[in-house]
Amino acid sequence: MFGLSELAIILIVVIAIMLAKKGPELARNAGKSARILKAEARAMKEAEEQQATDTPPRVIQGETIPNRTENPPAEGTRP
């Protein structure tokens, strides 16, 4: 019967054979994915920097409601 070391060797050989067939394709796809991710991260960072330097924040004028501190609402009632 096979021992643990023989099974490990057989498993390594099977993995090596499978990797020889699919390895280059997997490596190519991983490289493409990494390049796309890097380009998207760079574009997002540039867009944030561009947005920060282009326009200052706008101030919109509007009415304000004065604070009603003289008669606060009672517990459980709506203002």
mmCIF file of the N, C-alpha and C atoms, coordinates in Angstrom:
data_MODEL
# 
_entry.id   MODEL 
# 
loop_
_atom_site.group_PDB 
_atom_site.id 
_atom_site.type_symbol 
_atom_site.label_atom_id 
_atom_site.label_alt_id 
_atom_site.label_comp_id 
_atom_site.label_asym_id 
_atom_site.label_entity_id 
_atom_site.label_seq_id 
_atom_site.pdbx_PDB_ins_code 
_atom_site.Cartn_x 
_atom_site.Cartn_y 
_atom_site.Cartn_z 
_atom_site.occupancy 
_atom_site.B_iso_or_equiv 
_atom_site.pdbx_formal_charge 
_atom_site.auth_seq_id 
_atom_site.auth_comp_id 
_atom_site.auth_asym_id 
_atom_site.auth_atom_id 
_atom_site.pdbx_PDB_model_num 
ATOM 1   N N  . MET A 1 1  ? 0.845   -1.176 0.000   1.00 0.00 ? 1  MET A N  1 
ATOM 2   C CA . MET A 1 1  ? 0.000   0.000  0.000   1.00 0.00 ? 1  MET A CA 1 
ATOM 3   C C  . MET A 1 1  ? 0.892   1.241  0.000   1.00 0.00 ? 1  MET A C  1 
ATOM 4   N N  . PHE A 1 2  ? 0.315   2.349  -0.430  1.00 0.00 ? 2  PHE A N  1 
ATOM 5   C CA . PHE A 1 2  ? 1.074   3.598  -0.508  1.00 0.00 ? 2  PHE A CA 1 
ATOM 6   C C  . PHE A 1 2  ? 1.149   4.269  0.857   1.00 0.00 ? 2  PHE A C  1 
ATOM 7   N N  . GLY A 1 3  ? 2.291   4.840  1.119   1.00 0.00 ? 3  GLY A N  1 
ATOM 8   C CA . GLY A 1 3  ? 2.462   5.619  2.339   1.00 0.00 ? 3  GLY A CA 1 
ATOM 9   C C  . GLY A 1 3  ? 2.177   7.089  2.057   1.00 0.00 ? 3  GLY A C  1 
ATOM 10  N N  . LEU A 1 4  ? 2.337   7.879  3.060   1.00 0.00 ? 4  LEU A N  1 
ATOM 11  C CA . LEU A 1 4  ? 2.057   9.312  2.935   1.00 0.00 ? 4  LEU A CA 1 
ATOM 12  C C  . LEU A 1 4  ? 3.030   9.994  1.984   1.00 0.00 ? 4  LEU A C  1 
ATOM 13  N N  . SER A 1 5  ? 4.300   9.619  2.020   1.00 0.00 ? 5  SER A N  1 
ATOM 14  C CA . SER A 1 5  ? 5.290   10.264 1.154   1.00 0.00 ? 5  SER A CA 1 
ATOM 15  C C  . SER A 1 5  ? 5.038   9.922  -0.319  1.00 0.00 ? 5  SER A C  1 
ATOM 16  N N  . GLU A 1 6  ? 4.629   8.661  -0.605  1.00 0.00 ? 6  GLU A N  1 
ATOM 17  C CA . GLU A 1 6  ? 4.346   8.291  -1.994  1.00 0.00 ? 6  GLU A CA 1 
ATOM 18  C C  . GLU A 1 6  ? 3.131   9.047  -2.525  1.00 0.00 ? 6  GLU A C  1 
ATOM 19  N N  . LEU A 1 7  ? 2.098   9.194  -1.704  1.00 0.00 ? 7  LEU A N  1 
ATOM 20  C CA . LEU A 1 7  ? 0.910   9.943  -2.112  1.00 0.00 ? 7  LEU A CA 1 
ATOM 21  C C  . LEU A 1 7  ? 1.238   11.419 -2.357  1.00 0.00 ? 7  LEU A C  1 
ATOM 22  N N  . ALA A 1 8  ? 2.109   11.972 -1.537  1.00 0.00 ? 8  ALA A N  1 
ATOM 23  C CA . ALA A 1 8  ? 2.506   13.366 -1.714  1.00 0.00 ? 8  ALA A CA 1 
ATOM 24  C C  . ALA A 1 8  ? 3.256   13.543 -3.028  1.00 0.00 ? 8  ALA A C  1 
ATOM 25  N N  . ILE A 1 9  ? 4.125   12.617 -3.378  1.00 0.00 ? 9  ILE A N  1 
ATOM 26  C CA . ILE A 1 9  ? 4.879   12.693 -4.633  1.00 0.00 ? 9  ILE A CA 1 
ATOM 27  C C  . ILE A 1 9  ? 3.925   12.589 -5.825  1.00 0.00 ? 9  ILE A C  1 
ATOM 28  N N  . ILE A 1 10 ? 2.976   11.666 -5.764  1.00 0.00 ? 10 ILE A N  1 
ATOM 29  C CA . ILE A 1 10 ? 2.003   11.517 -6.849  1.00 0.00 ? 10 ILE A CA 1 
ATOM 30  C C  . ILE A 1 10 ? 1.169   12.785 -6.989  1.00 0.00 ? 10 ILE A C  1 
ATOM 31  N N  . LEU A 1 11 ? 0.765   13.376 -5.883  1.00 0.00 ? 11 LEU A N  1 
ATOM 32  C CA . LEU A 1 11 ? -0.015  14.604 -5.917  1.00 0.00 ? 11 LEU A CA 1 
ATOM 33  C C  . LEU A 1 11 ? 0.793   15.748 -6.529  1.00 0.00 ? 11 LEU A C  1 
ATOM 34  N N  . ILE A 1 12 ? 2.041   15.857 -6.178  1.00 0.00 ? 12 ILE A N  1 
ATOM 35  C CA . ILE A 1 12 ? 2.905   16.899 -6.734  1.00 0.00 ? 12 ILE A CA 1 
ATOM 36  C C  . ILE A 1 12 ? 3.064   16.713 -8.239  1.00 0.00 ? 12 ILE A C  1 
ATOM 37  N N  . VAL A 1 13 ? 3.237   15.475 -8.696  1.00 0.00 ? 13 VAL A N  1 
ATOM 38  C CA . VAL A 1 13 ? 3.380   15.208 -10.133 1.00 0.00 ? 13 VAL A CA 1 
ATOM 39  C C  . VAL A 1 13 ? 2.095   15.575 -10.869 1.00 0.00 ? 13 VAL A C  1 
ATOM 40  N N  . VAL A 1 14 ? 0.941   15.210 -10.322 1.00 0.00 ? 14 VAL A N  1 
ATOM 41  C CA . VAL A 1 14 ? -0.342  15.536 -10.966 1.00 0.00 ? 14 VAL A CA 1 
ATOM 42  C C  . VAL A 1 14 ? -0.526  17.046 -11.047 1.00 0.00 ? 14 VAL A C  1 
ATOM 43  N N  . ILE A 1 15 ? -0.223  17.754 -9.981  1.00 0.00 ? 15 ILE A N  1 
ATOM 44  C CA . ILE A 1 15 ? -0.348  19.218 -9.977  1.00 0.00 ? 15 ILE A CA 1 
ATOM 45  C C  . ILE A 1 15 ? 0.609   19.836 -10.988 1.00 0.00 ? 15 ILE A C  1 
ATOM 46  N N  . ALA A 1 16 ? 1.832   19.311 -11.086 1.00 0.00 ? 16 ALA A N  1 
ATOM 47  C CA . ALA A 1 16 ? 2.796   19.836 -12.044 1.00 0.00 ? 16 ALA A CA 1 
ATOM 48  C C  . ALA A 1 16 ? 2.324   19.634 -13.480 1.00 0.00 ? 16 ALA A C  1 
ATOM 49  N N  . ILE A 1 17 ? 1.731   18.497 -13.770 1.00 0.00 ? 17 ILE A N  1 
ATOM 50  C CA . ILE A 1 17 ? 1.229   18.235 -15.126 1.00 0.00 ? 17 ILE A CA 1 
ATOM 51  C C  . ILE A 1 17 ? 0.077   19.190 -15.453 1.00 0.00 ? 17 ILE A C  1 
ATOM 52  N N  . MET A 1 18 ? -0.842  19.367 -14.515 1.00 0.00 ? 18 MET A N  1 
ATOM 53  C CA . MET A 1 18 ? -1.965  20.270 -14.747 1.00 0.00 ? 18 MET A CA 1 
ATOM 54  C C  . MET A 1 18 ? -1.501  21.711 -14.876 1.00 0.00 ? 18 MET A C  1 
ATOM 55  N N  . LEU A 1 19 ? -0.510  22.088 -14.079 1.00 0.00 ? 19 LEU A N  1 
ATOM 56  C CA . LEU A 1 19 ? 0.003   23.446 -14.117 1.00 0.00 ? 19 LEU A CA 1 
ATOM 57  C C  . LEU A 1 19 ? 0.754   23.711 -15.412 1.00 0.00 ? 19 LEU A C  1 
ATOM 58  N N  . ALA A 1 20 ? 1.387   22.699 -15.973 1.00 0.00 ? 20 ALA A N  1 
ATOM 59  C CA . ALA A 1 20 ? 2.110   22.872 -17.228 1.00 0.00 ? 20 ALA A CA 1 
ATOM 60  C C  . ALA A 1 20 ? 1.147   23.213 -18.358 1.00 0.00 ? 20 ALA A C  1 
ATOM 61  N N  . LYS A 1 21 ? -0.074  22.689 -18.295 1.00 0.00 ? 21 LYS A N  1 
ATOM 62  C CA . LYS A 1 21 ? -1.055  22.965 -19.340 1.00 0.00 ? 21 LYS A CA 1 
ATOM 63  C C  . LYS A 1 21 ? -1.734  24.324 -19.132 1.00 0.00 ? 21 LYS A C  1 
ATOM 64  N N  . LYS A 1 22 ? -2.140  24.617 -17.932 1.00 0.00 ? 22 LYS A N  1 
ATOM 65  C CA . LYS A 1 22 ? -2.928  25.821 -17.649 1.00 0.00 ? 22 LYS A CA 1 
ATOM 66  C C  . LYS A 1 22 ? -2.109  26.967 -17.056 1.00 0.00 ? 22 LYS A C  1 
ATOM 67  N N  . GLY A 1 23 ? -0.884  26.721 -16.685 1.00 0.00 ? 23 GLY A N  1 
ATOM 68  C CA . GLY A 1 23 ? -0.075  27.728 -16.011 1.00 0.00 ? 23 GLY A CA 1 
ATOM 69  C C  . GLY A 1 23 ? 0.139   29.006 -16.798 1.00 0.00 ? 23 GLY A C  1 
ATOM 70  N N  . PRO A 1 24 ? 0.597   28.915 -18.057 1.00 0.00 ? 24 PRO A N  1 
ATOM 71  C CA . PRO A 1 24 ? 0.825   30.155 -18.817 1.00 0.00 ? 24 PRO A CA 1 
ATOM 72  C C  . PRO A 1 24 ? -0.442  30.987 -19.000 1.00 0.00 ? 24 PRO A C  1 
ATOM 73  N N  . GLU A 1 25 ? -1.560  30.318 -19.233 1.00 0.00 ? 25 GLU A N  1 
ATOM 74  C CA . GLU A 1 25 ? -2.815  31.044 -19.402 1.00 0.00 ? 25 GLU A CA 1 
ATOM 75  C C  . GLU A 1 25 ? -3.220  31.742 -18.109 1.00 0.00 ? 25 GLU A C  1 
ATOM 76  N N  . LEU A 1 26 ? -3.075  31.049 -16.978 1.00 0.00 ? 26 LEU A N  1 
ATOM 77  C CA . LEU A 1 26 ? -3.411  31.655 -15.691 1.00 0.00 ? 26 LEU A CA 1 
ATOM 78  C C  . LEU A 1 26 ? -2.505  32.845 -15.378 1.00 0.00 ? 26 LEU A C  1 
ATOM 79  N N  . ALA A 1 27 ? -1.219  32.706 -15.671 1.00 0.00 ? 27 ALA A N  1 
ATOM 80  C CA . ALA A 1 27 ? -0.281  33.792 -15.417 1.00 0.00 ? 27 ALA A CA 1 
ATOM 81  C C  . ALA A 1 27 ? -0.589  34.997 -16.313 1.00 0.00 ? 27 ALA A C  1 
ATOM 82  N N  . ARG A 1 28 ? -0.938  34.753 -17.563 1.00 0.00 ? 28 ARG A N  1 
ATOM 83  C CA . ARG A 1 28 ? -1.270  35.832 -18.496 1.00 0.00 ? 28 ARG A CA 1 
ATOM 84  C C  . ARG A 1 28 ? -2.518  36.579 -18.016 1.00 0.00 ? 28 ARG A C  1 
ATOM 85  N N  . ASN A 1 29 ? -3.536  35.832 -17.626 1.00 0.00 ? 29 ASN A N  1 
ATOM 86  C CA . ASN A 1 29 ? -4.760  36.463 -17.142 1.00 0.00 ? 29 ASN A CA 1 
ATOM 87  C C  . ASN A 1 29 ? -4.528  37.244 -15.850 1.00 0.00 ? 29 ASN A C  1 
ATOM 88  N N  . ALA A 1 30 ? -3.695  36.719 -14.973 1.00 0.00 ? 30 ALA A N  1 
ATOM 89  C CA . ALA A 1 30 ? -3.391  37.430 -13.732 1.00 0.00 ? 30 ALA A CA 1 
ATOM 90  C C  . ALA A 1 30 ? -2.640  38.733 -14.021 1.00 0.00 ? 30 ALA A C  1 
ATOM 91  N N  . GLY A 1 31 ? -1.726  38.697 -14.988 1.00 0.00 ? 31 GLY A N  1 
ATOM 92  C CA . GLY A 1 31 ? -0.994  39.901 -15.376 1.00 0.00 ? 31 GLY A CA 1 
ATOM 93  C C  . GLY A 1 31 ? -1.911  40.958 -15.973 1.00 0.00 ? 31 GLY A C  1 
ATOM 94  N N  . LYS A 1 32 ? -2.839  40.540 -16.832 1.00 0.00 ? 32 LYS A N  1 
ATOM 95  C CA . LYS A 1 32 ? -3.793  41.482 -17.421 1.00 0.00 ? 32 LYS A CA 1 
ATOM 96  C C  . LYS A 1 32 ? -4.657  42.119 -16.343 1.00 0.00 ? 32 LYS A C  1 
ATOM 97  N N  . SER A 1 33 ? -5.125  41.309 -15.412 1.00 0.00 ? 33 SER A N  1 
ATOM 98  C CA . SER A 1 33 ? -5.965  41.821 -14.335 1.00 0.00 ? 33 SER A CA 1 
ATOM 99  C C  . SER A 1 33 ? -5.199  42.826 -13.475 1.00 0.00 ? 33 SER A C  1 
ATOM 100 N N  . ALA A 1 34 ? -3.954  42.530 -13.187 1.00 0.00 ? 34 ALA A N  1 
ATOM 101 C CA . ALA A 1 34 ? -3.150  43.438 -12.369 1.00 0.00 ? 34 ALA A CA 1 
ATOM 102 C C  . ALA A 1 34 ? -2.923  44.763 -13.092 1.00 0.00 ? 34 ALA A C  1 
ATOM 103 N N  . ARG A 1 35 ? -2.661  44.726 -14.400 1.00 0.00 ? 35 ARG A N  1 
ATOM 104 C CA . ARG A 1 35 ? -2.465  45.958 -15.159 1.00 0.00 ? 35 ARG A CA 1 
ATOM 105 C C  . ARG A 1 35 ? -3.738  46.793 -15.199 1.00 0.00 ? 35 ARG A C  1 
ATOM 106 N N  . ILE A 1 36 ? -4.884  46.144 -15.403 1.00 0.00 ? 36 ILE A N  1 
ATOM 107 C CA . ILE A 1 36 ? -6.150  46.867 -15.438 1.00 0.00 ? 36 ILE A CA 1 
ATOM 108 C C  . ILE A 1 36 ? -6.430  47.512 -14.085 1.00 0.00 ? 36 ILE A C  1 
ATOM 109 N N  . LEU A 1 37 ? -6.228  46.768 -13.010 1.00 0.00 ? 37 LEU A N  1 
ATOM 110 C CA . LEU A 1 37 ? -6.466  47.297 -11.669 1.00 0.00 ? 37 LEU A CA 1 
ATOM 111 C C  . LEU A 1 37 ? -5.557  48.490 -11.386 1.00 0.00 ? 37 LEU A C  1 
ATOM 112 N N  . LYS A 1 38 ? -4.299  48.395 -11.778 1.00 0.00 ? 38 LYS A N  1 
ATOM 113 C CA . LYS A 1 38 ? -3.347  49.470 -11.552 1.00 0.00 ? 38 LYS A CA 1 
ATOM 114 C C  . LYS A 1 38 ? -3.738  50.720 -12.339 1.00 0.00 ? 38 LYS A C  1 
ATOM 115 N N  . ALA A 1 39 ? -4.156  50.543 -13.605 1.00 0.00 ? 39 ALA A N  1 
ATOM 116 C CA . ALA A 1 39 ? -4.559  51.673 -14.436 1.00 0.00 ? 39 ALA A CA 1 
ATOM 117 C C  . ALA A 1 39 ? -5.816  52.346 -13.884 1.00 0.00 ? 39 ALA A C  1 
ATOM 118 N N  . GLU A 1 40 ? -6.773  51.563 -13.420 1.00 0.00 ? 40 GLU A N  1 
ATOM 119 C CA . GLU A 1 40 ? -8.000  52.130 -12.859 1.00 0.00 ? 40 GLU A CA 1 
ATOM 120 C C  . GLU A 1 40 ? -7.713  52.883 -11.572 1.00 0.00 ? 40 GLU A C  1 
ATOM 121 N N  . ALA A 1 41 ? -6.850  52.359 -10.733 1.00 0.00 ? 41 ALA A N  1 
ATOM 122 C CA . ALA A 1 41 ? -6.505  53.043 -9.486  1.00 0.00 ? 41 ALA A CA 1 
ATOM 123 C C  . ALA A 1 41 ? -5.802  54.368 -9.778  1.00 0.00 ? 41 ALA A C  1 
ATOM 124 N N  . ARG A 1 42 ? -4.905  54.361 -10.763 1.00 0.00 ? 42 ARG A N  1 
ATOM 125 C CA . ARG A 1 42 ? -4.195  55.579 -11.146 1.00 0.00 ? 42 ARG A CA 1 
ATOM 126 C C  . ARG A 1 42 ? -5.177  56.615 -11.704 1.00 0.00 ? 42 ARG A C  1 
ATOM 127 N N  . ALA A 1 43 ? -6.119  56.178 -12.553 1.00 0.00 ? 43 ALA A N  1 
ATOM 128 C CA . ALA A 1 43 ? -7.101  57.097 -13.130 1.00 0.00 ? 43 ALA A CA 1 
ATOM 129 C C  . ALA A 1 43 ? -8.006  57.678 -12.052 1.00 0.00 ? 43 ALA A C  1 
ATOM 130 N N  . MET A 1 44 ? -8.388  56.872 -11.091 1.00 0.00 ? 44 MET A N  1 
ATOM 131 C CA . MET A 1 44 ? -9.242  57.360 -10.010 1.00 0.00 ? 44 MET A CA 1 
ATOM 132 C C  . MET A 1 44 ? -8.501  58.389 -9.153  1.00 0.00 ? 44 MET A C  1 
ATOM 133 N N  . LYS A 1 45 ? -7.236  58.138 -8.889  1.00 0.00 ? 45 LYS A N  1 
ATOM 134 C CA . LYS A 1 45 ? -6.451  59.081 -8.095  1.00 0.00 ? 45 LYS A CA 1 
ATOM 135 C C  . LYS A 1 45 ? -6.276  60.399 -8.841  1.00 0.00 ? 45 LYS A C  1 
ATOM 136 N N  . GLU A 1 46 ? -6.011  60.335 -10.149 1.00 0.00 ? 46 GLU A N  1 
ATOM 137 C CA . GLU A 1 46 ? -5.864  61.550 -10.952 1.00 0.00 ? 46 GLU A CA 1 
ATOM 138 C C  . GLU A 1 46 ? -7.173  62.323 -11.011 1.00 0.00 ? 46 GLU A C  1 
ATOM 139 N N  . ALA A 1 47 ? -8.303  61.626 -11.113 1.00 0.00 ? 47 ALA A N  1 
ATOM 140 C CA . ALA A 1 47 ? -9.598  62.300 -11.158 1.00 0.00 ? 47 ALA A CA 1 
ATOM 141 C C  . ALA A 1 47 ? -9.880  63.016 -9.843  1.00 0.00 ? 47 ALA A C  1 
ATOM 142 N N  . GLU A 1 48 ? -9.549  62.393 -8.723  1.00 0.00 ? 48 GLU A N  1 
ATOM 143 C CA . GLU A 1 48 ? -9.746  63.034 -7.422  1.00 0.00 ? 48 GLU A CA 1 
ATOM 144 C C  . GLU A 1 48 ? -8.869  64.275 -7.285  1.00 0.00 ? 48 GLU A C  1 
ATOM 145 N N  . GLU A 1 49 ? -7.612  64.186 -7.723  1.00 0.00 ? 49 GLU A N  1 
ATOM 146 C CA . GLU A 1 49 ? -6.717  65.339 -7.651  1.00 0.00 ? 49 GLU A CA 1 
ATOM 147 C C  . GLU A 1 49 ? -7.210  66.453 -8.563  1.00 0.00 ? 49 GLU A C  1 
ATOM 148 N N  . GLN A 1 50 ? -7.681  66.107 -9.753  1.00 0.00 ? 50 GLN A N  1 
ATOM 149 C CA . GLN A 1 50 ? -8.184  67.097 -10.690 1.00 0.00 ? 50 GLN A CA 1 
ATOM 150 C C  . GLN A 1 50 ? -9.414  67.793 -10.124 1.00 0.00 ? 50 GLN A C  1 
ATOM 151 N N  . GLN A 1 51 ? -10.312 67.044 -9.526  1.00 0.00 ? 51 GLN A N  1 
ATOM 152 C CA . GLN A 1 51 ? -11.528 67.606 -8.958  1.00 0.00 ? 51 GLN A CA 1 
ATOM 153 C C  . GLN A 1 51 ? -11.195 68.523 -7.783  1.00 0.00 ? 51 GLN A C  1 
ATOM 154 N N  . ALA A 1 52 ? -10.207 68.162 -7.008  1.00 0.00 ? 52 ALA A N  1 
ATOM 155 C CA . ALA A 1 52 ? -9.837  68.967 -5.847  1.00 0.00 ? 52 ALA A CA 1 
ATOM 156 C C  . ALA A 1 52 ? -9.214  70.289 -6.262  1.00 0.00 ? 52 ALA A C  1 
ATOM 157 N N  . THR A 1 53 ? -8.501  70.328 -7.373  1.00 0.00 ? 53 THR A N  1 
ATOM 158 C CA . THR A 1 53 ? -7.820  71.551 -7.784  1.00 0.00 ? 53 THR A CA 1 
ATOM 159 C C  . THR A 1 53 ? -8.647  72.407 -8.718  1.00 0.00 ? 53 THR A C  1 
ATOM 160 N N  . ASP A 1 54 ? -9.679  71.867 -9.361  1.00 0.00 ? 54 ASP A N  1 
ATOM 161 C CA . ASP A 1 54 ? -10.439 72.625 -10.354 1.00 0.00 ? 54 ASP A CA 1 
ATOM 162 C C  . ASP A 1 54 ? -11.369 73.665 -9.741  1.00 0.00 ? 54 ASP A C  1 
ATOM 163 N N  . THR A 1 55 ? -12.290 73.248 -8.957  1.00 0.00 ? 55 THR A N  1 
ATOM 164 C CA . THR A 1 55 ? -13.323 74.168 -8.487  1.00 0.00 ? 55 THR A CA 1 
ATOM 165 C C  . THR A 1 55 ? -13.355 74.197 -6.966  1.00 0.00 ? 55 THR A C  1 
ATOM 166 N N  . PRO A 1 56 ? -13.457 75.400 -6.411  1.00 0.00 ? 56 PRO A N  1 
ATOM 167 C CA . PRO A 1 56 ? -13.618 75.473 -4.960  1.00 0.00 ? 56 PRO A CA 1 
ATOM 168 C C  . PRO A 1 56 ? -15.051 75.093 -4.608  1.00 0.00 ? 56 PRO A C  1 
ATOM 169 N N  . PRO A 1 57 ? -15.318 74.756 -3.381  1.00 0.00 ? 57 PRO A N  1 
ATOM 170 C CA . PRO A 1 57 ? -16.687 74.394 -3.004  1.00 0.00 ? 57 PRO A CA 1 
ATOM 171 C C  . PRO A 1 57 ? -17.624 75.595 -3.147  1.00 0.00 ? 57 PRO A C  1 
ATOM 172 N N  . ARG A 1 58 ? -18.840 75.318 -3.595  1.00 0.00 ? 58 ARG A N  1 
ATOM 173 C CA . ARG A 1 58 ? -19.821 76.394 -3.774  1.00 0.00 ? 58 ARG A CA 1 
ATOM 174 C C  . ARG A 1 58 ? -20.534 76.656 -2.458  1.00 0.00 ? 58 ARG A C  1 
ATOM 175 N N  . VAL A 1 59 ? -20.850 77.933 -2.236  1.00 0.00 ? 59 VAL A N  1 
ATOM 176 C CA . VAL A 1 59 ? -21.620 78.325 -1.069  1.00 0.00 ? 59 VAL A CA 1 
ATOM 177 C C  . VAL A 1 59 ? -22.990 78.737 -1.575  1.00 0.00 ? 59 VAL A C  1 
ATOM 178 N N  . ILE A 1 60 ? -24.016 78.080 -1.089  1.00 0.00 ? 60 ILE A N  1 
ATOM 179 C CA . ILE A 1 60 ? -25.372 78.370 -1.518  1.00 0.00 ? 60 ILE A CA 1 
ATOM 180 C C  . ILE A 1 60 ? -26.062 79.166 -0.422  1.00 0.00 ? 60 ILE A C  1 
ATOM 181 N N  . GLN A 1 61 ? -26.541 80.360 -0.793  1.00 0.00 ? 61 GLN A N  1 
ATOM 182 C CA . GLN A 1 61 ? -27.216 81.212 0.169   1.00 0.00 ? 61 GLN A CA 1 
ATOM 183 C C  . GLN A 1 61 ? -28.645 80.721 0.364   1.00 0.00 ? 61 GLN A C  1 
ATOM 184 N N  . GLY A 1 62 ? -29.139 80.786 1.560   1.00 0.00 ? 62 GLY A N  1 
ATOM 185 C CA . GLY A 1 62 ? -30.503 80.364 1.841   1.00 0.00 ? 62 GLY A CA 1 
ATOM 186 C C  . GLY A 1 62 ? -30.953 80.918 3.171   1.00 0.00 ? 62 GLY A C  1 
ATOM 187 N N  . GLU A 1 63 ? -32.203 80.672 3.494   1.00 0.00 ? 63 GLU A N  1 
ATOM 188 C CA . GLU A 1 63 ? -32.742 81.133 4.765   1.00 0.00 ? 63 GLU A CA 1 
ATOM 189 C C  . GLU A 1 63 ? -32.316 80.188 5.877   1.00 0.00 ? 63 GLU A C  1 
ATOM 190 N N  . THR A 1 64 ? -32.213 80.748 7.047   1.00 0.00 ? 64 THR A N  1 
ATOM 191 C CA . THR A 1 64 ? -31.944 79.918 8.214   1.00 0.00 ? 64 THR A CA 1 
ATOM 192 C C  . THR A 1 64 ? -33.108 80.056 9.166   1.00 0.00 ? 64 THR A C  1 
ATOM 193 N N  . ILE A 1 65 ? -33.398 79.018 9.877   1.00 0.00 ? 65 ILE A N  1 
ATOM 194 C CA . ILE A 1 65 ? -34.480 79.026 10.847  1.00 0.00 ? 65 ILE A CA 1 
ATOM 195 C C  . ILE A 1 65 ? -33.880 79.378 12.196  1.00 0.00 ? 65 ILE A C  1 
ATOM 196 N N  . PRO A 1 66 ? -34.426 80.425 12.829  1.00 0.00 ? 66 PRO A N  1 
ATOM 197 C CA . PRO A 1 66 ? -33.861 80.790 14.140  1.00 0.00 ? 66 PRO A CA 1 
ATOM 198 C C  . PRO A 1 66 ? -34.140 79.701 15.164  1.00 0.00 ? 66 PRO A C  1 
ATOM 199 N N  . ASN A 1 67 ? -33.257 79.598 16.138  1.00 0.00 ? 67 ASN A N  1 
ATOM 200 C CA . ASN A 1 67 ? -33.433 78.614 17.215  1.00 0.00 ? 67 ASN A CA 1 
ATOM 201 C C  . ASN A 1 67 ? -34.595 79.013 18.101  1.00 0.00 ? 67 ASN A C  1 
ATOM 202 N N  . ARG A 1 68 ? -35.437 78.060 18.424  1.00 0.00 ? 68 ARG A N  1 
ATOM 203 C CA . ARG A 1 68 ? -36.565 78.315 19.320  1.00 0.00 ? 68 ARG A CA 1 
ATOM 204 C C  . ARG A 1 68 ? -36.208 77.771 20.702  1.00 0.00 ? 68 ARG A C  1 
ATOM 205 N N  . THR A 1 69 ? -35.508 78.541 21.436  1.00 0.00 ? 69 THR A N  1 
ATOM 206 C CA . THR A 1 69 ? -35.078 78.071 22.753  1.00 0.00 ? 69 THR A CA 1 
ATOM 207 C C  . THR A 1 69 ? -35.978 78.569 23.869  1.00 0.00 ? 69 THR A C  1 
ATOM 208 N N  . GLU A 1 70 ? -36.879 79.543 23.584  1.00 0.00 ? 70 GLU A N  1 
ATOM 209 C CA . GLU A 1 70 ? -37.690 80.063 24.682  1.00 0.00 ? 70 GLU A CA 1 
ATOM 210 C C  . GLU A 1 70 ? -38.724 79.062 25.173  1.00 0.00 ? 70 GLU A C  1 
ATOM 211 N N  . ASN A 1 71 ? -39.351 78.244 24.294  1.00 0.00 ? 71 ASN A N  1 
ATOM 212 C CA . ASN A 1 71 ? -40.337 77.240 24.696  1.00 0.00 ? 71 ASN A CA 1 
ATOM 213 C C  . ASN A 1 71 ? -40.000 75.912 24.037  1.00 0.00 ? 71 ASN A C  1 
ATOM 214 N N  . PRO A 1 72 ? -39.145 75.098 24.640  1.00 0.00 ? 72 PRO A N  1 
ATOM 215 C CA . PRO A 1 72 ? -38.824 73.811 24.018  1.00 0.00 ? 72 PRO A CA 1 
ATOM 216 C C  . PRO A 1 72 ? -40.042 72.897 24.038  1.00 0.00 ? 72 PRO A C  1 
ATOM 217 N N  . PRO A 1 73 ? -40.195 71.994 23.069  1.00 0.00 ? 73 PRO A N  1 
ATOM 218 C CA . PRO A 1 73 ? -41.351 71.107 23.029  1.00 0.00 ? 73 PRO A CA 1 
ATOM 219 C C  . PRO A 1 73 ? -41.326 70.136 24.211  1.00 0.00 ? 73 PRO A C  1 
ATOM 220 N N  . ALA A 1 74 ? -42.538 69.745 24.600  1.00 0.00 ? 74 ALA A N  1 
ATOM 221 C CA . ALA A 1 74 ? -42.659 68.808 25.726  1.00 0.00 ? 74 ALA A CA 1 
ATOM 222 C C  . ALA A 1 74 ? -42.268 67.419 25.243  1.00 0.00 ? 74 ALA A C  1 
ATOM 223 N N  . GLU A 1 75 ? -42.016 66.526 26.199  1.00 0.00 ? 75 GLU A N  1 
ATOM 224 C CA . GLU A 1 75 ? -41.632 65.158 25.879  1.00 0.00 ? 75 GLU A CA 1 
ATOM 225 C C  . GLU A 1 75 ? -42.757 64.450 25.109  1.00 0.00 ? 75 GLU A C  1 
ATOM 226 N N  . GLY A 1 76 ? -42.408 63.774 24.015  1.00 0.00 ? 76 GLY A N  1 
ATOM 227 C CA . GLY A 1 76 ? -43.372 62.986 23.271  1.00 0.00 ? 76 GLY A CA 1 
ATOM 228 C C  . GLY A 1 76 ? -44.204 63.773 22.285  1.00 0.00 ? 76 GLY A C  1 
ATOM 229 N N  . THR A 1 77 ? -43.986 65.086 22.156  1.00 0.00 ? 77 THR A N  1 
ATOM 230 C CA . THR A 1 77 ? -44.754 65.879 21.183  1.00 0.00 ? 77 THR A CA 1 
ATOM 231 C C  . THR A 1 77 ? -43.824 66.299 20.060  1.00 0.00 ? 77 THR A C  1 
ATOM 232 N N  . ARG A 1 78 ? -44.426 66.545 18.941  1.00 0.00 ? 78 ARG A N  1 
ATOM 233 C CA . ARG A 1 78 ? -43.638 66.987 17.783  1.00 0.00 ? 78 ARG A CA 1 
ATOM 234 C C  . ARG A 1 78 ? -43.601 68.514 17.748  1.00 0.00 ? 78 ARG A C  1 
ATOM 235 N N  . PRO A 1 79 ? -42.530 69.076 17.272  1.00 0.00 ? 79 PRO A N  1 
ATOM 236 C CA . PRO A 1 79 ? -42.460 70.545 17.170  1.00 0.00 ? 79 PRO A CA 1 
ATOM 237 C C  . PRO A 1 79 ? -43.282 71.046 16.006  1.00 0.00 ? 79 PRO A C  1 
# 
